[in-house]
Amino acid sequence: MTLHFSRRSPRLQLGRAAVFTTMLLAPAIAPAFPNTYDGRLRALTEAQRLQGELQSRDSATETLRLWCQAHRWADPAQIRAIRDVAAVKPPSPAVRNLLGAGPRTPIRYRRVKLVCGERVLSEADNWYLPGKLTPEMNKALDETDTPFGVAVKALGFHRQAIGSRILIHPYDEAPPPAPARPGAEPPPLVLPYAVIQNSAVLITGDGAPFSVVVETYTRAALDP
């Protein structure tokens, strides 16, 4: 039994880049919840808990660091950004509108995986206005694997959510299978790669939008 992606529509469609359908690297660790009613509830509850943490802070990077630290997946708990330097996705009209950018305003694109220890916790598409950043910030984003939220922290930014979905709905599926024999271990619950999707506009401390981000959180971010 495989859980499916939600069919619910987000408040803003940013194109198929919002959920990656072709993955270059699967999570190194895929947690296994048991395929029982209790296991399904635990998986959904863990996704809801992570979503609550993500919605409580402006920096997704810091939230993932604290989440990793609480789960003791790495010591010290550090978030590494692995850039896909070959990725190219021009901004859509919707992205330009959210950034208040004209048709000729330069917009850069960055795609990363955020990793803690051996776990790929999330993947992100990020369109941003280099003119709103300092030269040092742009250099860090262009030449290093520094997470975006860390690189632009000095802007004192906050997030304005434009879409938020939990992508697993275990009780929409068939009942869990009966055990093969009395006392046998239940089979593992097969979760989809993407379990949460968030999109947001990042806004500087003086109220100027400078980034649109679409974040996809993986099953490796859930701990049974």
BANUTI-375701 format. One record per residue: x, y, z of N, C-alpha, C in turn. Coordinates in steps of 0.2 Angstrom, whole numbers, plus 5000, padded with zeros to 4 digits. Example, Ala and Ser with C-alpha at 12.3 -4.5 7.8 and 13.67 -1.06 7.14 Angstrom:
% BANUTI-375701
506649725039506249785039506649845039
506449895035506849955036506450005039
% end
This chain:
% BANUTI-375701
500449945000500050005000500450065000
500350114996500750174995500250234996
500450275001500050335001500150384995
499650424994499650464988499750534990
499850574985499950654986499250674987
499150734991498550764991498250794985
497650794983497350824977497150894979
497150914985496950984987497451034983
497151084981497451144977497751194982
498351214982498651264986498351334984
498451384988498151444987498551484981
499151454979499451484974499851434970
499751424963500051374959500651414956
501251384958501851414955502151364950
501751324947502051274942502251214945
502451164940502651094942503251094946
503651154947504251154951504051144958
503451154960503251154967503451084970
503251034967503450964969503950934964
504450904966504950884961504750814960
504650794953504450734951504950684949
505550714948506150674946506650694951
506950644955507350654961508050634959
508550674960509250654958509550614964
509250624970509550594976508950574981
508850514982508350494987508650504994
508150514999508450525006508850465008
509350475011509850425013509450375018
508950405022508650365027507850375026
507550325025506850325025506450295031
506250335035505950305041505350255040
505250205044504750155043504250155048
503650185047503150175052502750115050
502550075055502150015053501450025050
501349985045500649995041500049965045
499950005051499349995055498950055056
498450055059498050115060498450165065
498750135070499150175074499750205071
500050165066500650185063500450245058
499950235055499650285050499550355054
499250345060499150405064499750435066
500250395068500850425070501250465065
501250435059501550465053501150535052
500550535052500150595050500250645056
500350625062500450675068501150705068
501650665066502250685065502350735060
501950725054501950775049501650845051
501150835055500750895057501150935062
501550895066502050925071502550965068
502850935063503350975059503151035056
502551025053502251085049502051145054
501851125060501751175065502451215067
502951175068503651205069503851255063
503751225057503951265051503551335051
502851335053502451385053502551435058
502951415063503051455069503651505069
504051495063504651535063504751555056
505151615055505251645048505751605045
506251575048506751535045506651465045
506551435039506451365038507151325040
507651355038508351325039508451315047
508251365051508351365058507851315061
507251315058506751265061507051195060
507351175054507551115052508151095057
508551145058509151135063508951115070
508451145072508151135079507751065079
507451045073507150985072507650925072
508150935069508750885068509050875075
509150935079509450935085508950895090
508350905090507850875095507850795093
507950775087507950705085508550675085
509150715087509850685088510050645082
509950675076510150645069510850665068
511150715071511850735070512050775076
512750775077513050805083513650835081
513750905080513150955081512650945075
512050975077511550975072511651035067
511851025061511951075056511651065050
511351115047511051105040511451125035
511551085030511951095024511551105018
511751145014511351155008511751125002
511451084998511751054993511451084986
511851124983511551164977511551114971
511051124967510951094960511151154956
511851154954512051214950511851214943
511651154941511351154934510651174933
510251184939509551194938509451264936
508951264931508751334928507951334928
507651374931506951384930506751454930
506551484924506451554924505851574929
505751634931505251654935504551654931
504051634934503351634931503151704932
502651724928502251794930502051794937
501851744940501551744947502151764951
502751734950503351744954503551824954
503551844947503751914946503251964950
502551944950502051984953502151984960
502351924963502451924971503051964973
503551974968504152004970504052084968
503552104965503452164963503952184957
504152134953504752144948504452154941
504752204938504552214931504852154926
504652154920504852104915505552104914
505952154916506652154915507052154921
506752154927507052154933507452094934
508152094935508452024936508251984942
508051924941507851874946508351814946
508651794951509051734951508651674954
508951614952508551554954509051514958
508851474963509351434967508951374969
509151314968508851254970509351214974
509051194980509551154985509151104988
509551054991509351004996509651025002
509251025008509451045014509550975018
510150965021510350905023510550905031
510350865035510650865042510850785043
511550785045511750715045511750675039
511450625038511350585032510650595029
510250635032509550645030509450705025
509150695019508950745015508250765018
508150825021507550845025507150885020
507350925015506950955011507350975005
506950995000507151024994506851094992
507151134989506851204989507051234982
506551264979506551314973506551384976
507051424974507051494977507151544971
506751594970506851644966506951704970
507451744968507651804973507851864969
507851924972508051984969508752004971
509251994967509952004969510052074971
509652124968509752194969509452214976
509152164980508952184987509452154992
509952114989510452084994511052124994
511452114999512152144999512652104994
513152134992513652094988513952034991
513952034998514251985001513751925001
513051945002512551895002512551854995
512551894990512551874983513151824982
513751844984514351804983514251734987
513951734993513851674997513351634993
512851654990512351614987512551594980
513051634977513251614970513851554971
514251564976514851524976514951474982
514451474986514451424992513851384993
513851344997513251304999512851325005
513051395007512651425013511951415012
511551395017510751395016510551465015
510051475011509751545009509651585016
509251555020509051595026509651615030
510151575030510851595034511151655030
511151645024511551695020511151765020
510551775021510151835021509951855028
510151825033509951835040509951905042
510451945040510552015042509952055039
509552035034509052075032508452075037
508452035042507952035047507252025044
507251975039506651955035506151915039
505551925037504951875039504651845033
504251795035503951755029503151775029
502951775023502251785022502051715018
501651675021501451615018500951625013
501051585007500551585002500351515000
500551465003500351405002500651355007
500151305009500451265015499951195014
500351135013499951075012500351015016
499950975019500250915021500050865015
500550825013500350785007500250715008
500150695014499950625016499350625019
498850585017498250575020498050495020
498350465026498350395026497650365027
497150405029496550375030496050375024
496350405018496050405012496150335008
496650295011496850235008496450175011
496550115008496250055010496450035017
496049995021496249975027496949945027
497349945033497949915033497849835032
498349805029498249735028498349695035
497949635035497949595041498649565041
498949555047499549515048499549455045
500149435042500249365039500049305043
500249315050500149265055500049295061
499749265066499749295073500349315076
500449375078501049395081501649415076
501449415070501949435065502049515065
502649535063502749615063502349635057
501949695058501649725052502149745047
501949755040502349775035502449855036
502949885033503149955034502649995030
502450055032502050105029502450135023
502250135017502650165012502450235011
502850285013502650355012502950385005
502550435003502850464997503450504998
503850514993504550554995504350624998
503850654995503650724998503050725003
503150745009502650745014502350805016
502650865014502450935016502650975010
502251025008502451075004502251145006
502751185007502551255009502851305003
502451365003502751414998502651485002
503151525001503051595005503451645001
503251705003503651765001504051785007
504751795005505151825011505251905010
505151935015505052015015505552045020
505952095018506452125022506152155028
506552175033506352215038505952275037
506152315031505752375029505252365024
504952295024504352285020504452265013
505052255010505152245003505152165002
504752144997504852064996505452054992
505852004993506451994989506551924987
506151874989506151804988505551764988
505451724983504851674983505151604984
504951564988505251504990504651444990
504851394987504351334987504751274990
504551254996504951205000504551135000
504951084998504651014999504950975004
504650955009504950915014504850845013
505350805015505350735013505150685019
505050625017504850575022505450565027
506050585025506650575030506550625035
506150675035506050725040505650695046
505250645044504850615049505150555053
505050555059505450505063504950455067
504950395065504450345069504550335076
% end
